[in-house]
Amino acid sequence: MSDPTVLILMGSDSDLTTMEETARVLTEFGVPYEMHVSSAHRSPAKTSKLTREAEGRGIQVIIAAAGMAAHLAGVVAAETPLPVIAVPMPGGALNGVDALYAMVQMPGGMPVATMAIGKAGAKNAGLLAVQMLSLSCPELRTKFVAYKTRMAEEVEEKDQALQAALQK
């Protein structure tokens, strides 16, 4: 993989510190991506252009992060056949719950895979994109299986350390 296969859109530059987690995951798996600030409300023409041209540029998955009203993922999903993953940003009066509701309550026929609020959601968005891409990339599938195996091994090591400490 050399050309970007994942498009990360953020409604605001303030989302970057959270979405760097998505970028870190994609980089760890060797998945090329491009990242843009583009608002469903403040720059709708740019958002539409990026979304409509994505598939022609080789993009296979779009990740959209936004806070508060958080219409970015829904607007993107309306304009592309590509899978869209939404990441609600923390902040605002409801600390991201408003963004979560805006993303998760999509009308029937307009699917958006919605992650958790904040950095955990940003990480999982990257991992879900990797899983989606691994369906047609055996090398990526092998890396993802190894990642999950490592996680299980780390939990087992921590449990063994706990059990040893409890025996003292």
DSSP file (Angstrom, degrees, kcal/mol; ACC not computed):
  #  RESIDUE AA STRUCTURE BP1 BP2  ACC     N-H-->O    O-->H-N    N-H-->O    O-->H-N    TCO  KAPPA ALPHA  PHI   PSI    X-CA   Y-CA   Z-CA
    1    1 A M              0   0    0      0, 0.0     4,-0.1     0, 0.0     0, 0.0   0.000 360.0 360.0 360.0 124.4    0.0    0.0    0.0
    2    2 A S        +     0   0    0      1,-0.1     3,-0.1     2,-0.1    28,-0.0   0.633 360.0  68.3-127.6 -42.3    1.4    3.3   -1.0
    3    3 A D  S    S-     0   0    0      1,-0.1    -1,-0.1    29,-0.1    55,-0.0  -0.527 101.8 -85.5 -77.2 150.6   -1.4    5.6   -2.1
    4    4 A P        +     0   0    0      0, 0.0    29,-0.3     0, 0.0    -1,-0.1  -0.287  44.3 175.6 -57.2 134.8   -3.8    6.7    0.7
    5    5 A T        +     0   0    0     27,-2.5    55,-3.3     1,-0.2    56,-1.6   0.486  66.1  56.0-114.5 -11.5   -6.5    4.2    1.4
    6    6 A V  E     -ab  33  61A   0     26,-1.2    28,-2.1    53,-0.2     2,-0.6  -0.985  65.7-157.1-125.2 133.5   -8.1    5.9    4.4
    7    7 A L  E     -ab  34  62A   0     54,-2.3    56,-3.2    -2,-0.4     2,-0.6  -0.948   7.7-162.4-108.2 121.8   -9.4    9.5    4.4
    8    8 A I  E     -ab  35  63A   0     26,-3.0    28,-2.5    -2,-0.6     2,-0.4  -0.924   8.3-172.5-105.2 120.2   -9.5   11.1    7.9
    9    9 A L  E     -ab  36  64A   0     54,-3.2    56,-2.9    -2,-0.6     2,-0.4  -0.934   3.2-168.3-112.9 136.1  -11.8   14.2    8.0
   10   10 A M  E     -ab  37  65A   0     26,-2.3    28,-2.9    -2,-0.4    56,-0.2  -0.980  21.3-144.7-123.0 135.7  -11.9   16.4   11.1
   11   11 A G  S    S+     0   0    0     54,-2.4     2,-0.3    -2,-0.4    31,-0.1   0.707  86.7  13.6 -69.2 -19.5  -14.6   19.1   11.6
   12   12 A S  S >  S-     0   0    0     53,-0.2     3,-1.6    26,-0.1     4,-0.2  -0.990  72.3-118.2-153.3 153.4  -12.0   21.3   13.4
   13   13 A D  G >  S+     0   0    0     -2,-0.3     3,-1.4     1,-0.3     4,-0.3   0.720 110.3  72.0 -67.1 -18.8   -8.3   21.6   13.9
   14   14 A S  G 3  S+     0   0    0      1,-0.3     3,-0.3     2,-0.1     4,-0.3   0.657  87.6  64.9 -69.3 -13.1   -9.0   21.2   17.6
   15   15 A D  G X> S+     0   0    0     -3,-1.6     4,-2.6     1,-0.2     3,-0.7   0.591  78.2  87.9 -81.2 -11.3   -9.8   17.5   16.8
   16   16 A L  H <> S+     0   0    0     -3,-1.4     4,-1.7     1,-0.2    -1,-0.2   0.883  79.2  57.4 -59.7 -42.9   -6.2   16.8   15.7
   17   17 A T  H 34 S+     0   0    0     -3,-0.3    -1,-0.2    -4,-0.3     4,-0.2   0.844 114.8  39.8 -61.0 -31.1   -4.9   15.9   19.2
   18   18 A T  H X4 S+     0   0    0     -3,-0.7     3,-1.6    -4,-0.3     4,-0.4   0.906 114.3  51.3 -79.1 -44.7   -7.5   13.1   19.4
   19   19 A M  H 3X S+     0   0    0     -4,-2.6     4,-2.0     1,-0.3     3,-0.3   0.599  88.3  80.0 -75.8 -10.2   -7.3   12.0   15.8
   20   20 A E  H 3X S+     0   0    0     -4,-1.7     4,-2.4     1,-0.2    -1,-0.3   0.791  86.8  62.8 -60.8 -25.3   -3.5   11.6   16.0
   21   21 A E  H <> S+     0   0    0     -3,-1.6     4,-2.0     2,-0.2    -1,-0.2   0.900 102.0  47.9 -65.8 -40.9   -4.5    8.3   17.7
   22   22 A T  H  > S+     0   0    0     -4,-0.4     4,-2.5    -3,-0.3     5,-0.2   0.938 112.1  49.5 -62.0 -47.2   -6.2    7.1   14.5
   23   23 A A  H  X S+     0   0    0     -4,-2.0     4,-2.5     1,-0.2    -2,-0.2   0.884 108.4  53.7 -60.6 -39.5   -3.1    8.2   12.5
   24   24 A R  H  X S+     0   0    0     -4,-2.4     4,-2.5     2,-0.2    -1,-0.2   0.922 109.8  47.4 -61.7 -44.6   -0.8    6.3   14.9
   25   25 A V  H  X S+     0   0    0     -4,-2.0     4,-1.7     2,-0.2    -2,-0.2   0.938 112.7  48.1 -63.0 -47.5   -2.8    3.1   14.5
   26   26 A L  H  <>S+     0   0    0     -4,-2.5     5,-3.2     1,-0.2     4,-0.4   0.906 112.8  48.8 -61.6 -41.1   -2.8    3.3   10.7
   27   27 A T  H ><5S+     0   0    0     -4,-2.5     3,-1.3     3,-0.2    -1,-0.2   0.912 106.6  56.7 -63.3 -42.8    0.9    4.1   10.6
   28   28 A E  H 3<5S+     0   0    0     -4,-2.5    -1,-0.2     1,-0.3    -2,-0.2   0.857 112.7  41.5 -56.6 -36.8    1.6    1.1   12.9
   29   29 A F  T 3<5S-     0   0    0     -4,-1.7    -1,-0.3    -5,-0.1    -2,-0.2   0.433 116.2-114.0 -92.3   0.0   -0.2   -1.2   10.4
   30   30 A G  T < 5 +     0   0    0     -3,-1.3    -3,-0.2    -4,-0.4    -2,-0.1   0.781  63.8 150.2  74.4  26.7    1.4    0.5    7.4
   31   31 A V      < -     0   0    0     -5,-3.2    -1,-0.2    -6,-0.2     2,-0.1  -0.835  41.4-135.8 -95.9 116.8   -1.9    1.8    6.1
   32   32 A P        +     0   0    0      0, 0.0   -27,-2.5     0, 0.0   -26,-1.2  -0.433  31.9 170.7 -72.8 145.5   -1.5    5.1    4.1
   33   33 A Y  E     -a    6   0A   0    -29,-0.3     2,-0.3   -28,-0.2   -26,-0.2  -0.940  27.8-140.7-145.7 164.1   -3.9    7.9    4.9
   34   34 A E  E     -a    7   0A   0    -28,-2.1   -26,-3.0    -2,-0.3     2,-0.4  -0.965  17.8-155.6-126.6 152.2   -4.6   11.5    4.2
   35   35 A M  E     +a    8   0A   0     -2,-0.3     2,-0.3   -28,-0.2   -26,-0.2  -0.987  14.5 172.3-133.1 134.6   -6.0   13.9    6.8
   36   36 A H  E     -a    9   0A   0    -28,-2.5   -26,-2.3    -2,-0.4     2,-0.6  -0.980  32.5-129.4-139.4 150.9   -8.0   17.1    6.3
   37   37 A V  E     +a   10   0A   0     -2,-0.3     2,-0.3   -28,-0.2   -26,-0.2  -0.917  45.8 152.3 -93.8 121.8   -9.9   19.7    8.3
   38   38 A S        -     0   0    0    -28,-2.9     2,-0.4    -2,-0.6   -26,-0.1  -0.895  30.3-148.1-156.5 121.1  -13.2   20.1    6.6
   39   39 A S     >  -     0   0    0     -2,-0.3     4,-1.3     1,-0.1     8,-0.4  -0.733  14.1-146.2 -99.2 136.9  -16.5   21.1    8.3
   40   40 A A  T  4 S+     0   0    0     -2,-0.4    -1,-0.1     1,-0.2     8,-0.1   0.796 105.7  31.5 -63.6 -27.8  -20.0   20.0    7.3
   41   41 A H  T  4 S+     0   0    0      2,-0.1    -1,-0.2   -30,-0.1   -30,-0.0   0.836 126.6  35.3 -99.8 -41.1  -21.2   23.4    8.3
   42   42 A R  T  4 S+     0   0    0      1,-0.2    -2,-0.1   -31,-0.1     3,-0.1   0.731 133.1  20.7 -92.7 -23.5  -18.4   25.9    7.7
   43   43 A S     X  +     0   0    0     -4,-1.3     4,-2.3     1,-0.1    -1,-0.2  -0.368  68.7 152.9-140.1  59.5  -16.9   24.3    4.5
   44   44 A P  H  > S+     0   0    0      0, 0.0     4,-2.6     0, 0.0     5,-0.2   0.837  74.0  54.9 -62.8 -33.7  -19.6   22.1    2.9
   45   45 A A  H  > S+     0   0    0      2,-0.2     4,-2.4     1,-0.2     5,-0.2   0.921 110.4  45.9 -65.8 -42.5  -18.3   22.5   -0.6
   46   46 A K  H  > S+     0   0    0      2,-0.2     4,-2.8     1,-0.2     5,-0.3   0.926 112.6  50.7 -64.3 -44.2  -14.8   21.3    0.4
   47   47 A T  H  X S+     0   0    0     -4,-2.3     4,-2.2    -8,-0.4    -2,-0.2   0.924 111.9  47.6 -59.2 -45.3  -16.3   18.4    2.4
   48   48 A S  H  X S+     0   0    0     -4,-2.6     4,-3.0     2,-0.2     5,-0.2   0.917 112.5  48.8 -62.0 -44.8  -18.4   17.4   -0.6
   49   49 A K  H  X S+     0   0    0     -4,-2.4     4,-2.1     2,-0.2    -2,-0.2   0.938 112.5  47.0 -62.5 -48.6  -15.5   17.6   -3.0
   50   50 A L  H  X S+     0   0    0     -4,-2.8     4,-0.7     1,-0.2    -1,-0.2   0.906 116.9  45.0 -59.5 -41.8  -13.2   15.5   -0.7
   51   51 A T  H >X S+     0   0    0     -4,-2.2     3,-0.7    -5,-0.3     4,-0.6   0.937 113.8  46.6 -69.6 -48.3  -15.9   12.9   -0.2
   52   52 A R  H 3< S+     0   0    0     -4,-3.0     4,-0.3     1,-0.2    -1,-0.2   0.816 117.2  43.9 -67.0 -30.7  -17.0   12.6   -3.8
   53   53 A E  H 3X S+     0   0    0     -4,-2.1     4,-1.1    -5,-0.2    -1,-0.2   0.551  90.8  89.8 -89.8  -7.8  -13.5   12.4   -5.2
   54   54 A A  H X<>S+     0   0    0     -3,-0.7     5,-2.2    -4,-0.7     3,-1.0   0.923  84.8  48.1 -58.5 -51.5  -12.3    9.9   -2.5
   55   55 A E  G ><5S+     0   0    0     -4,-0.6     3,-1.6     1,-0.3    -1,-0.2   0.890 109.1  54.1 -60.6 -40.3  -13.1    6.7   -4.2
   56   56 A G  G 345S+     0   0    0     -4,-0.3    -1,-0.3     1,-0.3    -2,-0.2   0.724 105.7  54.5 -65.3 -21.9  -11.5    7.8   -7.5
   57   57 A R  G <<5S-     0   0    0     -4,-1.1    -1,-0.3    -3,-1.0    -2,-0.2   0.393 126.8 -99.0 -91.1   2.0   -8.3    8.5   -5.5
   58   58 A G  T < 5S+     0   0    0     -3,-1.6    -3,-0.2     1,-0.3     2,-0.2   0.488  70.5 152.0  95.2   3.0   -8.2    5.0   -4.1
   59   59 A I      < +     0   0    0     -5,-2.2    -1,-0.3    -6,-0.2   -53,-0.2  -0.475  17.4 176.2 -66.9 137.2   -9.7    5.8   -0.7
   60   60 A Q        +     0   0    0    -55,-3.3     2,-0.3     1,-0.3   -54,-0.2   0.605  64.5  29.6-115.8 -21.5  -11.5    2.7    0.6
   61   61 A V  E     -b    6   0A   0    -56,-1.6   -54,-2.3    21,-0.1     2,-0.5  -0.999  63.6-154.5-141.9 139.8  -12.6    3.9    4.1
   62   62 A I  E     -bc   7  84A   0     21,-2.5    23,-2.9    -2,-0.3     2,-0.5  -0.967   4.0-163.5-117.3 132.0  -13.5    7.4    5.4
   63   63 A I  E     -bc   8  85A   0    -56,-3.2   -54,-3.2    -2,-0.5     2,-0.5  -0.965   9.2-168.0-112.8 124.2  -13.2    8.3    9.1
   64   64 A A  E     -bc   9  86A   0     21,-3.1    23,-2.5    -2,-0.5     2,-0.4  -0.957   3.0-171.4-119.9 123.6  -15.0   11.5   10.1
   65   65 A A  E     +bc  10  87A   0    -56,-2.9   -54,-2.4    -2,-0.5     2,-0.3  -0.936  18.8 144.9-116.2 133.1  -14.5   13.2   13.5
   66   66 A A  E     - c   0  88A   0     21,-1.6    23,-2.4    -2,-0.4     2,-0.2  -0.987  29.0-140.3-159.6 161.2  -16.6   16.0   14.8
   67   67 A G    >   +     0   0    0     -2,-0.3     3,-1.9    21,-0.2     2,-0.2  -0.704  64.3   5.0-120.0 174.2  -18.0   17.4   18.0
   68   68 A M  T 3  S+     0   0    0     21,-0.5    34,-0.3     1,-0.3    -2,-0.1  -0.340 136.3  13.4  56.5-113.2  -21.2   19.0   19.2
   69   69 A A  T 3  S-     0   0    0     -2,-0.2    -1,-0.3     1,-0.1    -3,-0.0   0.859  89.1-171.8 -62.9 -33.7  -23.8   18.9   16.3
   70   70 A A    <   +     0   0    0     -3,-1.9     4,-0.3     1,-0.1     3,-0.2   0.835  26.7 149.7  51.0  52.0  -21.4   16.5   14.6
   71   71 A H     >  +     0   0    0     -4,-0.2     4,-2.5     1,-0.2     5,-0.2   0.489  43.6  96.5 -88.7  -3.3  -23.1   16.2   11.2
   72   72 A L  H  > S+     0   0    0      1,-0.2     4,-2.6     2,-0.2     5,-0.2   0.917  82.9  46.3 -56.6 -51.2  -19.8   15.5    9.3
   73   73 A A  H  > S+     0   0    0     -3,-0.2     4,-2.8     1,-0.2    -1,-0.2   0.898 114.3  48.5 -61.8 -40.9  -20.1   11.7    9.2
   74   74 A G  H  > S+     0   0    0     -4,-0.3     4,-1.8     2,-0.2    -1,-0.2   0.902 111.6  48.7 -66.0 -41.4  -23.7   11.8    8.1
   75   75 A V  H  X S+     0   0    0     -4,-2.5     4,-0.7     2,-0.2    -2,-0.2   0.915 113.6  47.8 -63.2 -43.2  -23.0   14.3    5.4
   76   76 A V  H >X S+     0   0    0     -4,-2.6     3,-1.3    -5,-0.2     4,-0.5   0.936 110.0  51.7 -62.9 -47.2  -20.1   12.2    4.2
   77   77 A A  H >< S+     0   0    0     -4,-2.8     3,-0.7     1,-0.3    -1,-0.2   0.835 105.1  57.2 -60.2 -33.1  -22.1    9.0    4.2
   78   78 A A  H 3< S+     0   0    0     -4,-1.8    -1,-0.3     1,-0.2    -2,-0.2   0.733 110.7  43.8 -69.0 -21.3  -24.8   10.7    2.1
   79   79 A E  H << S+     0   0    0     -3,-1.3    -1,-0.2    -4,-0.7    -2,-0.2   0.387 111.9  46.5-108.2   3.4  -22.3   11.5   -0.6
   80   80 A T    <<  -     0   0    0     -3,-0.7   -28,-0.1    -4,-0.5     4,-0.1  -0.993  57.5-144.4-145.9 150.5  -20.3    8.2   -0.9
   81   81 A P  S    S+     0   0    0      0, 0.0    -1,-0.1     0, 0.0     3,-0.1   0.514  74.8 106.6 -85.2  -5.7  -20.7    4.5   -1.2
   82   82 A L  S    S-     0   0    0      1,-0.1   -21,-0.1   -21,-0.0    -2,-0.1  -0.351  85.2 -94.6 -70.8 151.9  -17.6    4.0    0.9
   83   83 A P        -     0   0    0      0, 0.0   -21,-2.5     0, 0.0     2,-0.5  -0.450  40.4-151.9 -66.0 140.4  -17.8    2.8    4.5
   84   84 A V  E     -c   62   0A   0     27,-0.3    29,-2.5   -23,-0.2     2,-0.5  -0.965   8.6-164.3-120.0 129.2  -17.8    5.7    7.0
   85   85 A I  E     -cd  63 113A   0    -23,-2.9   -21,-3.1    -2,-0.5     2,-0.4  -0.954  12.7-151.7-111.9 128.7  -16.6    5.5   10.5
   86   86 A A  E     -cd  64 114A   0     27,-3.1    29,-2.7    -2,-0.5   -21,-0.2  -0.824   9.8-168.0-105.7 139.5  -17.6    8.3   12.9
   87   87 A V  E     -c   65   0A   0    -23,-2.5   -21,-1.6    -2,-0.4     2,-0.3  -0.948  15.6-145.0-125.0 109.5  -15.6    9.5   15.9
   88   88 A P  E     -c   66   0A   0      0, 0.0    30,-2.6     0, 0.0   -21,-0.2  -0.559  17.4-135.5 -74.0 134.5  -17.4   11.8   18.3
   89   89 A M        -     0   0    0    -23,-2.4   -21,-0.5    -2,-0.3    10,-0.3  -0.686  15.4-119.6 -91.2 141.0  -15.2   14.4   19.9
   90   90 A P        +     0   0    0      0, 0.0     6,-0.2     0, 0.0     2,-0.2  -0.343  67.9  68.8 -70.3 159.9  -15.3   15.3   23.6
   91   91 A G      > +     0   0    0      1,-0.2     5,-1.5   -24,-0.1     3,-0.3  -0.674  48.4  84.4 124.9-177.8  -16.2   18.8   24.6
   92   92 A G  T > 5S-     0   0    0     -2,-0.2     3,-1.3     3,-0.2    -1,-0.2  -0.099  98.7 -50.0  72.7-177.1  -19.1   21.2   24.6
   93   93 A A  T 3 5S+     0   0    0      1,-0.3    -1,-0.2     2,-0.1    -2,-0.0   0.775 142.0  41.1 -63.6 -28.1  -21.8   21.3   27.2
   94   94 A L  T > 5S-     0   0    0     -3,-0.3     3,-1.8    -4,-0.0    -1,-0.3   0.238 107.1-121.0-108.0  13.1  -22.5   17.6   27.1
   95   95 A N  T < 5S-     0   0    0     -3,-1.3    -3,-0.2     1,-0.3    -2,-0.1   0.812  78.6 -42.9  52.9  37.4  -18.8   16.5   26.9
   96   96 A G  T 3><S+     0   0    0     -5,-1.5     4,-2.5    -6,-0.2    -1,-0.3   0.229 113.8 108.2  99.8 -13.8  -19.3   14.7   23.5
   97   97 A V  H <> S+     0   0    0     -3,-1.8     4,-2.6     1,-0.2     5,-0.2   0.879  79.9  54.2 -65.1 -36.2  -22.6   12.9   24.2
   98   98 A D  H  > S+     0   0    0      2,-0.2     4,-2.1     1,-0.2    -1,-0.2   0.912 109.9  47.3 -61.9 -41.7  -24.3   15.3   21.8
   99   99 A A  H  > S+     0   0    0    -10,-0.3     4,-1.9     2,-0.2    -2,-0.2   0.910 110.3  52.8 -65.0 -42.6  -21.8   14.4   19.1
  100  100 A L  H  X S+     0   0    0     -4,-2.5     4,-2.7     1,-0.2     5,-0.2   0.940 110.5  46.8 -58.0 -48.9  -22.3   10.7   19.9
  101  101 A Y  H  X S+     0   0    0     -4,-2.6     4,-1.9     1,-0.2    -1,-0.2   0.897 109.6  53.9 -62.2 -40.7  -26.1   11.0   19.5
  102  102 A A  H  < S+     0   0    0     -4,-2.1    -1,-0.2   -34,-0.3    -2,-0.2   0.862 116.1  39.6 -61.6 -34.9  -25.8   12.9   16.3
  103  103 A M  H  < S+     0   0    0     -4,-1.9     3,-0.4    -3,-0.2    -2,-0.2   0.864 117.1  45.6 -83.4 -38.0  -23.6   10.2   14.8
  104  104 A V  H  < S+     0   0    0     -4,-2.7     2,-0.8     1,-0.2    -2,-0.2   0.742 100.6  68.4 -81.5 -23.0  -25.4    7.1   16.1
  105  105 A Q     <  +     0   0    0     -4,-1.9    -1,-0.2    -5,-0.2    -4,-0.1  -0.303  67.8 152.1 -94.6  50.4  -28.9    8.2   15.3
  106  106 A M        -     0   0    0     -2,-0.8     3,-0.1    -3,-0.4     6,-0.1  -0.510  50.4-103.4 -77.2 148.3  -28.6    8.0   11.5
  107  107 A P    >   -     0   0    0      0, 0.0     3,-1.7     0, 0.0    -1,-0.1  -0.338  49.3 -82.0 -68.7 154.4  -31.8    7.3    9.5
  108  108 A G  T 3  S+     0   0    0      1,-0.3     0, 0.0     3,-0.0     0, 0.0  -0.248 118.3  31.9 -53.8 140.5  -32.3    3.9    8.1
  109  109 A G  T 3  S+     0   0    0     -3,-0.1    -1,-0.3     1,-0.0    -3,-0.0   0.395 101.2  85.9  90.2  -2.5  -30.4    3.3    4.8
  110  110 A M    <   -     0   0    0     -3,-1.7     2,-0.1     2,-0.1   -32,-0.1  -0.634  66.4-167.0-129.1  72.9  -27.6    5.7    5.8
  111  111 A P        +     0   0    0      0, 0.0     2,-0.4     0, 0.0   -27,-0.3  -0.377  13.5 172.6 -71.6 137.7  -25.1    3.5    7.8
  112  112 A V        -     0   0    0     -2,-0.1     2,-0.7    -8,-0.1   -27,-0.2  -0.966  28.9-136.5-138.6 122.2  -22.3    5.1    9.8
  113  113 A A  E     -d   85   0A   0    -29,-2.5   -27,-3.1    -2,-0.4     2,-0.5  -0.720  27.7-156.4 -81.0 113.5  -20.2    3.0   12.1
  114  114 A T  E     -d   86   0A   0     -2,-0.7   -27,-0.2   -29,-0.2     2,-0.1  -0.810   7.5-162.5-103.6 129.1  -19.9    5.1   15.3
  115  115 A M        -     0   0    0    -29,-2.7     6,-0.1    -2,-0.5     3,-0.1  -0.269  34.4 -73.4 -93.9-178.4  -17.0    4.7   17.8
  116  116 A A        -     0   0    0      1,-0.1     2,-0.2     4,-0.1    -1,-0.2  -0.257  61.2 -83.9 -70.8 164.3  -16.7    5.7   21.4
  117  117 A I  S    S-     0   0    0    -30,-0.1     3,-0.5     4,-0.1     4,-0.4  -0.523  87.0 -14.8 -71.5 133.2  -16.1    9.4   22.3
  118  118 A G  S  > S-     0   0    0    -30,-2.6     4,-2.3    -2,-0.2     3,-0.2  -0.361 118.2  -9.2  84.1-151.0  -12.6   10.7   22.2
  119  119 A K  H  > S+     0   0    0      1,-0.2     4,-2.6     2,-0.2    -1,-0.2   0.828 129.9  53.9 -63.1 -36.9   -9.2    8.9   22.0
  120  120 A A  H  > S+     0   0    0     -3,-0.5     4,-2.5     1,-0.2    -1,-0.2   0.923 112.3  46.1 -62.7 -41.5  -10.5    5.4   22.6
  121  121 A G  H  > S+     0   0    0     -4,-0.4     4,-2.2    -3,-0.2    -2,-0.2   0.881 110.7  52.6 -66.2 -38.3  -12.9    5.9   19.7
  122  122 A A  H  X S+     0   0    0     -4,-2.3     4,-1.7     2,-0.2    -2,-0.2   0.908 111.0  47.2 -63.7 -42.2  -10.2    7.4   17.5
  123  123 A K  H  X S+     0   0    0     -4,-2.6     4,-2.2     1,-0.2    -2,-0.2   0.944 113.0  48.2 -63.2 -47.8   -8.0    4.3   18.2
  124  124 A N  H  X S+     0   0    0     -4,-2.5     4,-2.9     1,-0.2    -2,-0.2   0.825 106.0  58.4 -65.2 -30.9  -10.9    2.0   17.4
  125  125 A A  H  X S+     0   0    0     -4,-2.2     4,-2.2     2,-0.2    -1,-0.2   0.926 107.9  46.7 -62.4 -43.8  -11.7    3.8   14.2
  126  126 A G  H  X S+     0   0    0     -4,-1.7     4,-2.2     2,-0.2    -2,-0.2   0.918 113.7  48.2 -62.4 -43.3   -8.2    3.1   13.0
  127  127 A L  H  X S+     0   0    0     -4,-2.2     4,-2.5     2,-0.2    -2,-0.2   0.893 110.7  50.4 -66.3 -39.8   -8.5   -0.5   14.0
  128  128 A L  H  X S+     0   0    0     -4,-2.9     4,-2.6     2,-0.2    -1,-0.2   0.901 109.4  51.6 -65.3 -39.6  -11.9   -0.9   12.3
  129  129 A A  H  X S+     0   0    0     -4,-2.2     4,-2.7     2,-0.2     5,-0.2   0.919 109.8  50.0 -60.9 -42.9  -10.5    0.6    9.2
  130  130 A V  H  X S+     0   0    0     -4,-2.2     4,-2.2     2,-0.2    -2,-0.2   0.931 110.3  50.1 -60.5 -45.8   -7.6   -1.9    9.3
  131  131 A Q  H  X S+     0   0    0     -4,-2.5     4,-0.6     2,-0.2    -2,-0.2   0.924 111.5  48.4 -58.6 -44.9  -10.1   -4.7    9.8
  132  132 A M  H >< S+     0   0    0     -4,-2.6     3,-1.2     1,-0.2     4,-0.3   0.939 114.0  45.4 -61.1 -47.5  -12.1   -3.6    6.8
  133  133 A L  H >< S+     0   0    0     -4,-2.7     3,-1.4     1,-0.2    -1,-0.2   0.812 103.1  65.8 -66.4 -29.9   -9.1   -3.2    4.6
  134  134 A S  H >< S+     0   0    0     -4,-2.2     3,-0.6     1,-0.3     7,-0.3   0.653  82.1  77.9 -70.3 -13.7   -7.7   -6.6    5.7
  135  135 A L  T << S+     0   0    0     -3,-1.2    -1,-0.3    -4,-0.6    -2,-0.2   0.818 110.1  25.9 -62.5 -29.3  -10.7   -8.4    4.1
  136  136 A S  T <  S+     0   0    0     -3,-1.4    -1,-0.2    -4,-0.3    -2,-0.2   0.231 117.0  66.7-117.9  12.8   -8.9   -7.9    0.7
  137  137 A C    <>  -     0   0    0     -3,-0.6     4,-2.2    -4,-0.2     3,-0.5  -0.821  56.2-170.8-137.3  95.6   -5.3   -7.8    2.0
  138  138 A P  H  > S+     0   0    0      0, 0.0     4,-2.4     0, 0.0     5,-0.2   0.837  88.2  56.7 -56.4 -35.4   -3.9  -11.0    3.5
  139  139 A E  H  > S+     0   0    0      1,-0.2     4,-1.9     2,-0.2     5,-0.1   0.912 109.4  45.4 -62.7 -42.2   -0.7   -9.2    4.7
  140  140 A L  H  > S+     0   0    0     -3,-0.5     4,-2.3     2,-0.2    -1,-0.2   0.870 110.0  55.1 -68.5 -37.0   -2.8   -6.7    6.7
  141  141 A R  H  X S+     0   0    0     -4,-2.2     4,-2.6    -7,-0.3    -2,-0.2   0.914 107.0  50.8 -61.6 -43.2   -5.0   -9.5    8.0
  142  142 A T  H  X S+     0   0    0     -4,-2.4     4,-2.2     1,-0.2    -2,-0.2   0.914 110.6  48.9 -60.8 -44.1   -1.9  -11.3    9.3
  143  143 A K  H  X S+     0   0    0     -4,-1.9     4,-2.0     2,-0.2    -1,-0.2   0.892 111.7  49.4 -62.7 -39.8   -0.7   -8.1   11.0
  144  144 A F  H  X S+     0   0    0     -4,-2.3     4,-2.3     2,-0.2    -2,-0.2   0.913 110.1  49.5 -69.0 -41.7   -4.2   -7.6   12.6
  145  145 A V  H  X S+     0   0    0     -4,-2.6     4,-2.2     1,-0.2    -1,-0.2   0.912 111.1  50.7 -61.6 -41.9   -4.4  -11.2   13.9
  146  146 A A  H  X S+     0   0    0     -4,-2.2     4,-2.5    -5,-0.2    -1,-0.2   0.886 108.1  53.6 -62.7 -38.8   -0.9  -10.7   15.4
  147  147 A Y  H  X S+     0   0    0     -4,-2.0     4,-2.2     2,-0.2    -2,-0.2   0.934 110.3  45.9 -60.4 -47.7   -2.0   -7.5   17.1
  148  148 A K  H  X S+     0   0    0     -4,-2.3     4,-2.1     1,-0.2    -1,-0.2   0.877 111.6  52.3 -65.5 -37.1   -5.0   -9.2   18.7
  149  149 A T  H  X S+     0   0    0     -4,-2.2     4,-2.4     2,-0.2    -1,-0.2   0.919 108.6  50.8 -63.4 -43.6   -2.7  -12.1   19.8
  150  150 A R  H  X S+     0   0    0     -4,-2.5     4,-2.5     1,-0.2    -2,-0.2   0.906 108.3  52.5 -60.5 -42.2   -0.3   -9.7   21.4
  151  151 A M  H  X S+     0   0    0     -4,-2.2     4,-2.0     1,-0.2    -1,-0.2   0.931 110.4  47.4 -60.2 -44.7   -3.1   -8.0   23.3
  152  152 A A  H  X S+     0   0    0     -4,-2.1     4,-2.2     1,-0.2    -1,-0.2   0.901 111.6  50.8 -63.6 -40.8   -4.3  -11.3   24.7
  153  153 A E  H  X S+     0   0    0     -4,-2.4     4,-2.5     1,-0.2    -1,-0.2   0.895 108.2  52.4 -64.0 -39.9   -0.7  -12.2   25.7
  154  154 A E  H  X S+     0   0    0     -4,-2.5     4,-2.2     2,-0.2    -1,-0.2   0.899 109.4  49.1 -63.3 -40.7   -0.3   -8.9   27.5
  155  155 A V  H  X S+     0   0    0     -4,-2.0     4,-2.4     2,-0.2    -1,-0.2   0.921 111.0  50.2 -63.9 -43.2   -3.5   -9.5   29.5
  156  156 A E  H  X S+     0   0    0     -4,-2.2     4,-2.6     1,-0.2    -2,-0.2   0.914 109.7  50.7 -62.4 -42.7   -2.3  -13.0   30.4
  157  157 A E  H  X S+     0   0    0     -4,-2.5     4,-2.2     1,-0.2    -1,-0.2   0.909 110.8  49.2 -61.0 -42.0    1.1  -11.6   31.5
  158  158 A K  H  X S+     0   0    0     -4,-2.2     4,-2.2     2,-0.2    -1,-0.2   0.885 111.1  49.6 -65.8 -38.3   -0.7   -9.0   33.7
  159  159 A D  H  X S+     0   0    0     -4,-2.4     4,-2.9     2,-0.2    -2,-0.2   0.917 109.9  50.7 -67.1 -41.8   -2.9  -11.7   35.2
  160  160 A Q  H  X S+     0   0    0     -4,-2.6     4,-2.3     1,-0.2    -2,-0.2   0.907 110.5  49.6 -61.7 -40.7    0.0  -13.9   36.0
  161  161 A A  H  X S+     0   0    0     -4,-2.2     4,-2.2     2,-0.2    -1,-0.2   0.904 111.8  48.9 -64.1 -40.8    1.8  -11.0   37.7
  162  162 A L  H  X S+     0   0    0     -4,-2.2     4,-2.3     2,-0.2    -2,-0.2   0.932 111.0  49.3 -63.1 -46.2   -1.3  -10.3   39.7
  163  163 A Q  H  X S+     0   0    0     -4,-2.9     4,-1.2     1,-0.2    -2,-0.2   0.897 111.3  49.7 -62.3 -39.7   -1.7  -13.9   40.7
  164  164 A A  H  X S+     0   0    0     -4,-2.3     4,-0.5     1,-0.2     3,-0.3   0.906 111.1  49.5 -64.3 -41.4    2.0  -14.0   41.8
  165  165 A A  H >< S+     0   0    0     -4,-2.2     3,-0.8     1,-0.2    -2,-0.2   0.864 109.1  52.4 -66.3 -35.7    1.6  -10.8   43.8
  166  166 A L  H 3< S+     0   0    0     -4,-2.3    -1,-0.2     1,-0.2    -2,-0.2   0.754 102.0  60.4 -71.8 -23.7   -1.5  -12.2   45.5
  167  167 A Q  H 3<        0   0    0     -4,-1.2    -1,-0.2    -3,-0.3    -2,-0.2   0.631 360.0 360.0 -77.6 -14.1    0.4  -15.4   46.5
  168  168 A K    <<        0   0    0     -3,-0.8    -1,-0.2    -4,-0.5    -2,-0.1   0.465 360.0 360.0 -79.0 360.0    2.9  -13.4   48.5
